[in-house]
Structures are given as C-alpha cells and as structure tokens.
Amino acid sequence: MASTIKVNNIQNQCGANIANKCGTTITLGASGDTITLACGASQTGFGRTGTVDWDTTAKTAGFTAVSGNGYFVNTTSGAITATLPATPSAGDIVAIADYAGTAATNNITIARNGSNINGSASDQLINKNNSGITLVYVDGTQGWKGTETSNLNDIETQPEYIVATGGTVTCCGDYKIHTFTSPGTFCVSAVGNPLGSISVDYLVVAGGGGAAGAHNVVKAGGGGAGGYRESSGAASGCYSRSPLGACVAALPVTAQGYPITVGAGGAGVTFPSPDTNSENASKGSNSVFNTITSTGGGQSGTYSNSGGQPGGSGGGRGTWSTPGAANTGSGNTPPVTPSQGFPGGCSSPYPTPGAGGGGGATVAGGVASPTTGGAGGAGATTSISGTPTSYAGGGGGGGTTTKGPGGTGGGGTGGRNNPATPTAAEAYGTSGTANTGGGGGGASSAAGSPTNHGDGGSGGSGIVIIRYKYQ
C-alpha cells in the first residue's frame, strides 16, 4: 500500500514556506528563492515562456545549437553557420542574433539539420545587420517556426539635436543661430543624431582690406573685400544663400570648444601733416571657424605703391604716371573652392585717372574712367541669420569728379577731387561697414595745393555665423 503525506505547508529550517497550498493555488519557494530542476530532469505541463538562456560568449565559428539556448554570432571575420538541433521535440527553442552588426556583409546561415524551417526544406539566412530570430520547433510539417525577429534598424530612434553655446544666440523656427562679431568660442556640449542634427551650416567672412591715401592728382584704389565662405544651408533649413555655397557641405561637429576668429578690417591711410610717404594701407585679417579660413581682403594701391594687393578679394589699382606699371590685386588668394573672392579693378590712363575698385565676393572690382573711380565689386547675400544680408563688397576707387561706389555688402565709397568743393572731407574714402568684411573706399585729393590730400577708408571687420537644427 502506497504511503500518503497530507500537509498544507512545508517549511525550511528558518520557518519560511517552501511549498504551500491555499485553496486551489500551490506556491513553490519563498520570496527570493530560485527553483532549479536537477541535471537531467525535465518538466511537463508548465510549457515554455518563449525565452532562452543567452550564451554571452559570442560564437566566431560554426556550431550546433542546443535547445533552450540563445547565441550571439560574430561574423566580423567571415560567414558562420549555426546548425539547429537534430531530432528536435515539440517546444524546443533556439535563438540566433548578429553580434557585431556585420551579418549583411558576412551572413549567418541557419542550417535546418533535417527539419523544415517555417514549412520549407531550406536553410535560412540572417543577412541584415543587427538582426536576430527566435525559433520554436512545432511539428514535422512546419518544423521550426520563427516566433520573434528583430532588427535595430526597424526600431524607431528618437531625434537628438546639437546643443551649443557661444556668440549672440537667436532662433529662426527650429534652427538656432550663433553670431560672432568678435572672437569667441563655439562650445558644443552635445552632438545629436542623423534624425535630429549632427552638422552645422556656416558663414565665415574675413576683414576687408584698407584703402590707401592720396595727394595732388593721385587717386587710390578701393580695398578688397574679406574672403567669403559659406555652406549650402541644406543641414539647417535651406535658407537662401549665394551661389558660392551651392555645393558646400555643412560641417559635422563633436562635443568640444571651437575657437572663433573674427578678422579685423585693414587700416586705411590717414596722412600726417605735412604729407609724408605714408600711403600704404593694411590688409584685412583672417576669420576662422573649425577647418574654414577666410582670408583678409587685399589693401589698395596709390601713387608710391600703385599695385593693389592680393587677398580674399584683391585691392584696386591706384593711379601711376606710367600706365601699366602696376597690377590689380588678385582675389581668392590663397585659392579655395569655391572661390572666396575676386580681383580688384584697373585704373584709367594717366594724366586724368580714376582708381580701380576693390574686388568683391561675387564680382571683380570695377575699372575706372578718367573722371570716375571704379565701383567696388558686389558682395554676396545670404539669410543664414534669418534676414537676407549682403557681405564682402569691395571698396570704391577714388575719382576726379565722381566717387567710385562701394560694392553691395558693406564696401566703402571712394573720394573725389572736385574743384567745386575743394575740401579734404570730399576727398576721403569711407570705411567698410563693420562686420560685413567690406573693403575701404579709396581716397582722392582735394583740389588745389599739392599738399592737399585725402585719407583712405579702413576695411570693415568680418563675421562668423553658425546655424543648426536644435529641435
């Protein structure tokens, strides 16, 4: 006769229940306990939960899977075959997952080992990066059925955005704009992701070139505009920009500080009294952000140094007693692609000369006529700041009766030697507009005594603007 034990509770030596029956509910183990089947023992009636025990040592060569286990497979060095168990039983379960995100290049083959997979007598492939599958054996007809699949590319990632400080910060819709009118640091504290933002658009304009002074019948050329460089705007709202940035990609950034250099405008010439040989102006200074350097505008020429000088845009040529004795300043020096500026303009023939205009970002400096100074070359217009604004116009050249106009984008106006208004102020060139990179206007000289003179305008300082999506 079989023995029978009738009891509602079984307790351990500490008095905690390890088996308990209450009504129709039977509880095994106490809180915090682990229930383990002995090695070789099996269970029936509970069913599987659809999970596996994962082997966290990645497989780097072919292997045969064991039911109840999950495997990470590293195909960095080549394709690998995972073979399913032979003679499986209903409820057997195996999981396979790509370990290194290389399954698209080196596939994982799941060998069926005599059983169907999803009703087909064919091996299966994992050929998408970061994919995985869980297989449960059902019966001889369907064989192993895929119950769970995954691919990280199918999981929707939330957008993340660049976070940064520095300069004067404004917003335009979903885009943040950092404007630097003086040196500073663009500090990136967080980098986003491709669904948000990872790159910044930019405008980098150097300081404009200063213009020379003039005396007697001499006329001074206009200063060249500071170099103008910009990206296309595609990364931050497709704002309007000049043709110069049409094919230029935005810059990716990392979490660090980026020093910003905003170039000063080159000094124009202010004559002492009495006149001395101090007609040479100064070149503009460079502006820099990250890998982008815009070169300062070239200074203009006059009587003792009539050749305009090279730079982002070149300085205009001043007058000279021998036509052709000096050249205009070349633009885009040193060369970059797209061009950062254009050359200065030529003066008209002596003895009734006007001086050439300074080069601008999109147009060369104008050629002078006997009475009119050459116009400054036109700059470029962009709305990276949220408002359409022109930058990097060349300075106008000095004229006899008519001033050379400054180029759009902050170029200064040239002076003129007009007998009707023989004042020094009339002969002065005006300075380029601050934070546009405009070149200084070239001087003429007041009518009358050879000691009469005109002062050249200084170049306008540069600017750096950075824009990105922030929400």
C-alpha positions in Angstrom: 0.0 0.0 0.0 1.4 3.4 -1.0 2.3 5.9 1.7 0.4 9.3 1.8 1.6 12.5 3.4 -1.1 15.1 3.9 0.2 18.6 4.7 -0.7 22.2 3.7 2.8 23.7 4.2 6.4 22.6 4.0 8.9 24.9 5.7 12.6 25.2 5.7 14.6 25.2 9.0 14.1 29.0 9.2 10.4 28.6 9.2 9.8 30.0 5.7 7.3 28.2 3.5 8.9 26.4 0.6 5.7 24.7 -0.5 2.3 26.0 0.3 -1.3 25.1 -0.7 -4.0 27.6 -0.3 -7.4 26.7 -1.8 -6.6 25.6 -5.4 -3.3 27.6 -5.5 0.0 25.8 -4.9 3.1 28.1 -4.3 6.6 26.7 -4.6 9.5 28.6 -3.0 9.6 31.7 -0.8 10.3 35.2 -2.0 13.9 35.5 -3.3 14.3 31.7 -3.8 15.4 30.1 -7.1 13.7 26.9 -8.2 16.0 24.7 -10.3 15.4 21.3 -11.9 18.1 18.7 -11.2 20.5 18.0 -14.0 18.9 15.6 -16.5 15.4 16.2 -15.1 12.6 17.5 -17.3 9.4 19.3 -16.8 5.9 18.9 -18.4 2.7 20.8 -18.1 4.3 24.2 -17.5 5.1 25.0 -21.1 7.9 27.3 -22.3 7.7 31.0 -21.9 9.3 31.6 -25.3 12.6 32.7 -23.8 16.1 31.2 -23.9 19.2 31.4 -21.8 21.6 33.6 -23.7 25.3 32.5 -24.1 27.1 35.8 -23.8 30.3 34.4 -25.3 29.9 35.2 -29.0 30.4 32.4 -31.5 33.1 33.0 -34.0 32.9 29.7 -35.9 30.3 27.2 -36.9 28.4 25.4 -34.1 25.4 23.2 -33.4 22.7 24.9 -31.2 21.2 23.3 -28.1 17.5 23.8 -27.3 16.9 26.4 -24.7 19.9 28.5 -25.6 20.4 31.8 -27.4 23.6 32.6 -29.3 25.3 35.8 -30.4 27.2 35.2 -33.6 30.2 37.3 -34.6 30.7 37.3 -38.4 33.4 40.1 -38.4 35.9 37.7 -39.9 33.6 35.7 -42.2 30.3 33.9 -42.6 29.2 31.4 -40.0 26.7 28.5 -40.0 24.5 27.8 -36.9 23.1 24.3 -37.1 19.8 23.5 -35.4 19.4 20.5 -33.1 18.9 17.1 -34.7 15.6 15.2 -33.9 14.0 18.1 -32.1 10.9 17.7 -29.9 7.9 20.0 -29.9 8.6 23.0 -27.8 12.3 23.1 -28.4 13.6 26.6 -28.7 16.7 28.3 -30.1 17.6 32.0 -30.7 20.3 33.4 -33.0 21.4 37.1 -33.1 24.0 39.1 -35.0 26.7 40.2 -32.5 28.8 42.8 -34.4 26.3 44.3 -36.9 28.1 42.5 -39.8 25.6 40.0 -40.9 24.8 42.0 -44.1 28.4 41.5 -45.2 29.1 38.1 -43.8 25.8 36.2 -43.5 24.7 33.9 -40.7 23.3 30.6 -42.1 20.8 28.7 -40.0 21.2 25.1 -41.1 17.9 23.1 -40.7 19.7 19.8 -39.9 16.9 17.7 -41.5 13.9 19.6 -40.2 11.8 22.2 -42.0 12.1 25.9 -41.2 8.8 27.7 -41.5 7.4 24.8 -43.5 10.3 24.9 -46.0 13.0 22.3 -46.5 15.6 25.1 -46.9 18.3 26.7 -44.7 17.7 30.3 -43.7 19.9 33.4 -43.7 20.3 36.3 -41.4 21.6 38.9 -43.8 20.6 42.2 -42.2 22.9 43.9 -39.7 21.9 43.7 -36.1 19.2 41.2 -36.8 18.1 38.1 -34.8 15.4 35.4 -34.7 13.9 33.0 -32.2 12.8 29.6 -33.5 10.4 27.1 -31.8 10.0 23.6 -33.0 6.3 22.8 -33.7 5.9 19.6 -35.7 7.2 17.7 -38.7 5.2 19.8 -41.1 6.2 23.3 -40.2 9.3 22.3 -38.3 11.0 25.3 -36.7 8.8 28.4 -36.6 10.2 31.9 -36.3 8.3 33.5 -33.4 10.3 36.6 -32.8 12.5 38.6 -35.2 14.4 41.8 -34.6 16.4 44.4 -36.5 17.7 47.5 -34.8 17.0 49.5 -38.0 13.3 48.7 -37.5 13.3 50.3 -34.1 12.3 54.0 -34.3 15.1 56.1 -32.8 14.1 59.5 -31.3 15.8 62.5 -32.9 18.6 64.1 -30.9 20.0 67.6 -31.5 23.2 69.6 -31.2 23.4 71.6 -28.0 25.9 74.5 -28.1 26.7 78.0 -26.6 28.7 81.0 -27.8 28.3 84.3 -29.5 24.9 86.0 -29.8 22.3 83.3 -30.0 19.0 83.8 -31.8 16.4 81.4 -33.2 14.6 81.1 -36.5 11.9 78.4 -36.3 13.5 75.1 -35.4 17.0 76.5 -36.1 19.5 78.1 -33.7 21.9 80.8 -34.9 25.2 81.8 -33.2 26.6 85.1 -34.5 30.2 86.1 -33.6 31.1 89.8 -34.3 34.3 89.4 -32.3 36.5 86.5 -31.3 34.9 83.8 -29.0 34.3 80.1 -28.7 31.5 77.9 -30.1 31.1 75.3 -27.4 29.3 72.1 -28.4 28.2 70.2 -25.3 26.1 67.5 -27.0 26.0 66.0 -30.5 22.7 64.9 -32.0 21.9 62.0 -34.4 21.0 61.9 -38.1 17.3 62.1 -37.3 17.9 65.4 -35.4 21.2 67.3 -36.2 24.9 66.4 -36.4 26.2 69.2 -38.6 26.2 72.9 -38.7 26.0 75.4 -41.6 28.3 78.4 -41.5 29.2 81.8 -42.9 32.8 82.9 -42.4 33.7 86.4 -43.7 37.2 87.9 -43.2 38.1 91.6 -42.5 38.1 93.9 -45.6 41.2 95.5 -46.9 42.1 99.1 -46.1 42.4 101.7 -48.8 45.4 103.9 -49.5 45.5 107.7 -49.1 46.1 110.1 -52.0 47.6 113.6 -52.6 47.8 116.0 -55.5 46.3 114.4 -58.6 46.8 110.9 -57.3 43.8 108.6 -56.7 43.8 105.5 -54.5 42.1 102.2 -55.4 39.4 100.6 -53.2 40.2 97.9 -50.7 39.4 94.3 -51.5 36.6 92.6 -49.5 37.3 90.0 -47.0 37.2 86.4 -48.1 33.6 85.0 -48.2 32.9 81.3 -47.5 29.6 79.6 -46.7 27.9 76.2 -46.8 24.8 75.3 -48.7 22.2 75.6 -45.8 20.9 72.1 -46.5 21.5 71.0 -43.0 19.7 73.8 -41.3 16.5 74.8 -43.1 17.6 75.5 -46.7 17.7 79.3 -46.2 18.6 81.5 -49.1 22.3 81.7 -49.8 24.6 82.9 -52.5 25.7 80.7 -55.4 29.1 80.4 -53.7 27.7 77.8 -51.2 25.7 75.8 -53.6 27.7 72.5 -53.3 29.4 73.0 -50.0 28.5 70.6 -47.3 27.8 71.5 -43.7 30.5 70.7 -41.1 30.0 67.8 -38.7 30.8 68.7 -35.1 31.9 66.9 -31.9 31.5 67.8 -28.3 34.3 70.3 -27.8 35.0 74.0 -28.0 35.7 75.6 -31.4 37.7 78.8 -31.2 36.3 81.5 -33.4 38.5 84.2 -35.0 36.8 87.3 -36.4 39.2 89.2 -38.6 39.7 92.9 -38.1 39.4 95.3 -41.1 42.7 96.5 -42.5 43.6 100.1 -41.6 43.2 102.9 -44.2 45.8 105.5 -44.6 45.5 108.7 -42.5 48.0 111.3 -43.7 50.1 113.3 -41.2 50.6 117.0 -41.8 52.7 117.9 -43.7 52.5 115.0 -46.2 55.0 112.2 -45.9 55.3 109.0 -47.8 52.8 107.0 -45.8 50.3 106.0 -48.4 50.3 102.2 -47.8 47.2 100.7 -46.3 46.9 97.4 -44.4 45.4 94.0 -45.4 42.3 92.7 -43.6 42.7 89.9 -41.1 41.5 86.3 -41.5 38.4 84.9 -39.9 38.4 81.2 -38.8 35.9 78.6 -37.8 36.8 74.9 -37.5 38.5 73.9 -40.8 37.3 77.0 -42.6 39.6 80.0 -43.0 38.6 83.1 -45.0 41.5 85.4 -46.0 41.6 89.1 -45.3 40.9 91.5 -48.2 43.9 92.9 -50.0 44.8 96.5 -49.5 44.6 99.0 -52.4 47.3 100.8 -54.3 48.2 104.5 -54.7 50.9 106.7 -56.2 54.0 105.3 -54.5 52.6 101.8 -54.4 50.0 101.7 -57.1 49.5 97.9 -57.3 46.5 96.5 -55.5 47.4 93.6 -53.2 46.1 90.1 -53.2 43.7 88.6 -50.6 40.3 87.1 -50.1 39.3 89.7 -52.7 42.0 91.9 -54.3 42.7 95.6 -53.8 42.0 98.0 -56.7 44.8 99.6 -58.6 45.8 103.2 -57.8 47.0 105.7 -60.4 50.5 105.8 -61.7 52.4 108.1 -64.0 53.2 105.2 -66.4 50.2 103.2 -67.4 50.5 99.5 -66.8 53.3 99.9 -64.3 51.4 98.1 -61.5 48.8 95.4 -61.3 45.5 94.9 -59.6 45.3 92.7 -56.5 44.3 89.1 -57.2 41.4 87.5 -55.4 40.9 84.0 -53.9 44.5 84.1 -52.6 45.3 81.5 -51.3 43.0 79.6 -53.6 40.0 77.6 -52.2 37.0 76.0 -53.9 34.5 77.7 -54.4 36.4 80.9 -54.8 36.3 83.2 -51.8 36.6 86.5 -53.8 37.5 88.3 -57.0 40.4 90.6 -58.1 40.5 94.4 -57.9 39.8 96.7 -60.8 42.2 98.7 -63.0 42.8 102.5 -63.0 42.2 104.7 -66.1 45.1 106.1 -68.1 47.2 109.0 -66.7 47.0 112.1 -66.7 43.3 112.3 -65.7 43.0 109.0 -63.9 40.5 107.4 -61.7 41.4 104.4 -59.5 40.1 100.9 -59.6 37.5 99.5 -57.3 38.3 96.7 -54.8 37.1 93.2 -55.6 34.0 91.7 -54.0 32.8 88.2 -53.1 31.0 87.7 -56.4 32.2 90.4 -58.8 35.6 91.9 -59.7 36.4 95.5 -58.8 35.2 98.0 -61.5 37.6 99.6 -64.0 37.9 103.4 -63.5 37.2 106.1 -66.1 39.1 109.4 -66.4 36.5 111.1 -64.1 35.0 108.3 -62.1 36.5 105.8 -59.6 35.9 102.2 -60.3 33.0 100.6 -58.4 33.6 98.1 -55.7 32.8 94.5 -56.7 29.5 93.2 -55.4 29.4 91.0 -52.4 27.1 88.0 -51.7 23.7 87.8 -50.0 22.6 85.1 -47.5 19.8 84.7 -45.0 21.7 82.4 -42.6 21.0 84.9 -39.9 17.3 84.8 -40.6 17.3 88.1 -42.5 18.8 88.5 -46.1 22.0 90.4 -45.6 24.9 91.2 -48.0 28.5 90.8 -47.1 32.0 91.2 -48.6 31.6 94.1 -51.0 34.7 95.8 -52.4 35.6 99.4 -51.7 35.0 102.1 -54.4 38.1 103.7 -56.1 38.9 107.4 -55.8 37.7 109.6 -58.7 38.2 113.0 -60.2 34.6 114.3 -60.3 32.7 111.2 -59.4 33.3 108.8 -56.4 33.6 105.1 -57.0 30.6 103.5 -55.3 31.1 100.8 -52.8 30.0 97.3 -53.7 26.9 95.9 -52.1 27.9 94.1 -48.9 29.4 96.9 -46.9 32.1 98.3 -49.3 33.2 101.9 -48.6 32.7 104.8 -51.1 35.8 106.3 -52.8 36.6 110.0 -52.5 36.7 112.6 -55.3 38.8 115.6 -56.3 36.1 118.1 -57.1 37.1 121.7 -57.8 33.6 122.8 -56.9 34.0 121.5 -53.3 37.8 121.7 -52.5 37.6 120.2 -49.1 39.6 117.4 -47.5 36.4 115.6 -46.4 35.2 115.4 -50.0 38.4 113.6 -51.0 38.3 111.0 -48.2 37.2 107.4 -48.8 34.7 106.0 -46.4 35.3 102.8 -44.3 33.7 99.5 -45.0 30.8 98.6 -42.8 31.6 96.8 -39.6 31.0 93.0 -39.5 30.4 92.8 -43.3 34.0 92.4 -44.5 33.5 95.3 -46.8 36.7 97.0 -48.3 37.6 100.6 -47.6 36.9 103.3 -50.1 40.0 104.7 -51.9 40.9 108.3 -51.4 41.2 111.1 -54.0 42.7 114.5 -53.1 41.3 117.9 -52.6 41.7 120.4 -55.5 44.4 123.0 -55.1 47.8 122.7 -53.5 49.9 119.6 -54.0 49.9 119.2 -50.2 46.2 118.6 -50.2 45.3 115.0 -49.5 42.6 112.5 -48.8 42.6 109.7 -46.3 41.7 106.1 -47.3 38.9 104.2 -45.6 39.5 101.3 -43.4 38.1 97.8 -44.1 35.1 96.6 -42.3 35.6 93.8 -39.7 34.5 90.3 -40.5 31.8 88.0 -39.1 31.2 84.3 -38.3 27.7 82.8 -38.2 26.8 79.2 -37.3 23.4 77.7 -37.8 21.9 74.2 -37.0 18.7 72.4 -36.2 18.0 72.4 -32.4 14.5 71.0 -32.1 
